[in-house]
Amino acid sequence: MQTSERIRINFILPFKPRRPAGGFRVMYEYANRLSQKGYEVHLTFPLKTPYMKYRLPYLIRSLLAKIEGFSRDKWFDFLAAITMSYVPQIKDKYVQDADVVIATWWSTVLEMGKLSSSKGNKINLIQGFENWEGHEDLLYASYNMKDTVDIVVASYLSKIVVQHTSNHIEMIESGIDNSVYKVKNNIEDRNPYTVAMMYSIQEIKGSKYGLKALELVREQIPQLEVEFFGISPCPEDLPYWIKYYRDPEKLNDLYNRNAIFISNSFTEGFGLVSVESMFCGCALVCTDIEGHKEYAFEGETALLVEVRNSQQMANSILRLINDNLYRIKLASNGNKYVQRFKWDNAVEKMEKVIKQTLEGTI
């Protein structure tokens, strides 16, 4: 059995994002934390991934990769020991040898599955039911790649994946950095009229329904204070009473300034921002979807509402505003429950899977 100092891990990403993205952040955190434990970690970014929609032609992307390298648009602080490379495609002749190779997103996983054994024992990190743009036959095929261990981030994903594979399945819930995301402003002392929300131009995030719900709340609570954050420019015609922060450096402070956090998503793999808000003491109101229900239990740790139902979302926000003791109880219960989702726990489980794949015990 190799020691961690000699184990080479290659993370294959679908592309290199210029702005924060939850699934990429998870992969990056694993990379950092495994590197810190002594593993030799490399990140591979293909310039061409099948079924990926690109804004720029391949030649321009290739030229920009050579010019920019990895010095620009850095929204994540990587440890110095981590190495990175762009490759034309996920093919044997471009991908470096490793002991373990980890990929995420179904199209990337399908390409990883074609790599030779010299590229490493294969792990598929499944962070959501990625059927947003069709190709469900290929999605299911990615769950059943030969000689691959499937890791899911939520129990509902395990129930889906097991129907389409004979591969070994592990569940490792996504981690939150509890040294960053924590209660700094007492839950009891927060202004009950404060609400935070992540804004996204993606339809599946349901932001327009959250905005409508907040407008309904403000009709009854004129002192309502709202803060949005996101990676997009400030949306046009945003009401004057809503503050917007693009890529806030201290998101934990924003969570701590607010009593309530709302999520309106139609689908989530795990819903990292909702869990972050709970770590910081927000009372959560979110849509009744599988990804949220890994930690949002109706009336106990959160309030659940129907997808696209702005009136129901507004009613739940008003319930918490008008019953401050219940808001405090819900937020406190939620904060206690999510402590299980710490990065130390996730990395410990990931390291165990990595070692078991090398030992041939799974």
N, C-alpha and C positions, 0 to 999 in steps of 0.2 A: 504493500500500500504506500502510495506517495504521500509526502508531507505537504501541507498547504503551500509551503514556500516554493515547491516545484510544480504545482498544479497550474496549468495554463488554461484560462477561461476566455473564450471569445464570445462577446455579445454581438449578435447581428440585429441591427435596427432596420426598419423599413426605409428610412431616409434620415437626414439630419434636420431637425426642426429649428427654426430661427427664434421661436418664442416658446414659452413654457407649455408643456403638454403633459397631462397626468400619466399616461402610459409610459412615456419616455422617462419621466422623472423617476418612476419606479425602477426601470432598468438601470438608470444612472446611479440611483441610490445603492442598488445591489452591487454595481461595479465598484463604487467607492468603498463600501463597507467590506466587500470581499478582498479588495486590494489592501485595505487596512489590516486584514487578518493574515496577510502574507501571500495571497494568491497573485499570480501573474495575470493581469487583466488587460484585455484589448477590446476596443470597440470598432466594429466594422459598419460602414455606411455605404450601401450600394447606391449608385447613381441611376440605376434602372431596375425597378422591381415590377414584375408583371401585375397588371390590373391597377397600378397606382396612377392617379391622375396628376399630371405635372403641369405647372403653369408655364414653364420655360422648356424649350427644346433640349434634347440631350447634350448637344455640342456646347450650348451655353452653360448648362449645369456643370459639365465637365471642366470648362474653362474657369468658371467661378470657383470650383473646388480647388483647382490648382493655384489660383490667385489668392483666395482667402485662407485656404488651409483650415486650421482650427482655431485661428486667432480672433475671429470676429463673431458677433452675435452670441457670445457666451452668456447664457442665463443660468448656468449651473457650474458650481465650483468643483472641478474634478481634482482628485489627488494627483500629484506630479508623477507618480509611478505608472499611472494609466496611459497606455498608448492608444492611438486611433489611426484609422486609415479610411480613405475613400476607395471603393473598388467599382469597376464598371458594372459588374453583375455578381450575383451570388453563385459563383462557379468555382470548382476545385482549383483552377489555375490562378484565381485571384484571392481566394480566402486562405489565410494563413493556417498552418497546422496548430492544433490545440489538443488538450485532454478532454475538455468539455466545451460544447458550443450551445449557446442559449439564444433562442429567437422568440420574437413576439409578433403578432399579426399574422393571419392565416396565409397570405400570399408569401410572406417572408419564410414562414415555416415550411411551405411546400417546396421552396427552393433549397432550404436547409436540408430537407429530407433527401435530396439528390446528392448531397456531398458524400465523399468517401469517408471511411472510418478514421483516416488520418487527421481529419478536421475536428475530431472529438466526439465523445458520447453526446447524443442529442437530447436537449430539453426544450419543450414547447411551453412557454409561459402564456397562458390563456387569461387575458385580463378583461374579457367581456364576450358577449354573444355577438360576434362581429358580422351581423347579417344586414347591415344598414343599406348596402348597395347591391343586394342580391348575391349571386354566386354561392348559394347555400350548399350545393353539391361539392364545391371546392372547399368551402369552410369545413364541412364534415370530413372531407378527405384529409384535411390538415390535422384533424384529431387522431388520425390513424396511420401516421407515418411510421415506417418500419424502424425498429430499434430506437424508439423515442419515448421518453417519459413525459407525460402531460402534467403540468402543474396548473391548477385553477386557483383563482383568488377568492372564490366565493362558493358556498355550498350549492346554490342553484345551478352554477356552471358545471359542477361535478355531475349533477343529475342529467344534464344535457349531453355532456361529453361521453359518459359511460354508454350511451345508446349507440354511439358511432365508432367505438374503438375497443380493441382488446388490450390496448396499452395500459401500463401501470399509471394510475392517476393519484396525484398527491394534491392536497389543498393547503396552500400557504396564503393566509390572508395578508393583504397589502399592509405595509407598515407606515406609521406616522412618526416623525421625529419629535418625541415628547420633550426634548430639550429646547425646542423652538416653540412648538404649539402646546401651550399650557395656560392655565388660568392665571392672569396677572391682575385683573380687576375683578373683585369679588362678585360672584353671581348675584348675590343679594342686593348689592349696591348699584346695579346698572339701571340706567334709565329705561323703563319698560316700553317706552315709545320708540325704541331704536331697532331697526331691521337691516340686515345685510343680505346681499344676493350676488352670486357670480353671474355676470352678463356674458352671453355668447351669441354670435350671429348664426350658429348652428341651430337649425330648426329643432333637432332632437333634444336640445337643452331647454326648450320651452320658455325662453326668457320673456317673450311677449305676454305670456299668460301670467307670469310673475309680476310684470309691470302693471297689467290690468288689475290684478288682485290688490296691489299696493295703492293704486288709484281709488279703488273701492274702499279700502281701509281709511285713506286720508279724507274721504268725504265725511267720515264719522269721527276721525281723530286728526284734526288739523295740525296738531303739534307733532305729528309723526315725523321722524328723522330717518332717512334711508341712505345707505351707502352701497354702491355697486362697485365691482372690480372685474377686470377681464384682460384679455390680451389684445382685443380689438381697439381701434380708436373710439373715442367717446361717441355713442350713438347720437344721430341727429334728432333734434326735437325732444331730447330728454327733459322731463319736467324740472324746473328750476330747484325744486325742493329735494332732488336726488343728486348726491355727490358721486362722481365717477372717478375711479383710480385705475389707470392703465399700468399693468405690471407693478403693483405696489411692492416696494422692497420689504416692508414689514407687514406682511399679511396677518401675522399673529396679533399685531396691535389693532388692526381693523376688526378682527373677530372680537377682541376683548373690549372694544368700544361699543359693541352691540349686544342687545339682549336676545335677539331672535335671528336665526338664519333660515332662509328658505331655499329650497331646490325644486325646480319645476321640470326636471328631466323626464323624457319619455322612456329612456333606457340608460342604464349605467352598469358598468362592470362591477364597480365597488363604490364609487362616489367619494373620492378622496376629499374633496373640499368640504363636504358635509361632515365627514369624520373629523377633519381639522377643526371645523367650527365647534364641534362638541368637545374636543380636547381643550378648546379655549373658553368653554363655559356657555356657549350659545344654546338656547332652546331651539330644537330643530323642527321645522315644518317641511315635509317633503312629499313627493309623489309616491303613490302606493305601487312601487315596482320592485322587481326581485333584487336588484343591486342594493337598493336602500334598505330592504328588509333583512339584510345581514346584521344590522345594528339598530334599525328604527322599528321599535315595537310600539304599536298603537297605544297611546295613553300612558306608556311607561317610560320610554326613552325618547319619544318623538310623537308628533301628530302626523297622520298619513291622510293624503287627499287624492282624489281622482286625477289622473293625467288630463291636462287641458281644462280643468275646472277652476277658473279664476275665482268664482264666487265661494267655492268651498275653501280655497286657499285663503281668501280674505276672512272668512268666518273663523278659521283656525288661528290666524294671526290676531284677530280681535279677541278671541277667547283668551289667549295668553296675555294680551295687553290689559284686558279687563279683570283678569284673575292673576295678580302678580305672584301670590303664594304658589299657585299651580305652575306658573312659568319657572319659578325658582326650583320647585321640586322636579319638574321635567328635565330642566337643564342639569341639575345635580345628578339625577339618575343616569342621564345620558353620558355625562362626563365620567362617571364611575365605570360604566359598561365599556366604553371604548378604550380604556386603559390596556385592554388585551391586545390592541392593535399597535404595538410598539415595534420599532424597527429591529430591536435586539431579538425579539421573538421570531420575526420573519427571517432574518439572516441566519439564525441558529437552525431553523428548519431547512432553509435553502442549502446550507452547508452540509447538513445531514444527507439530503438527496444527492448532492454532488458526489459525496464520498461513497454513497451506496451504488451510484451508477458506475463508479470506477472499480468498486469491489465486485460488481456483477450480482449484487444481492437484490436489485430490483430491475 
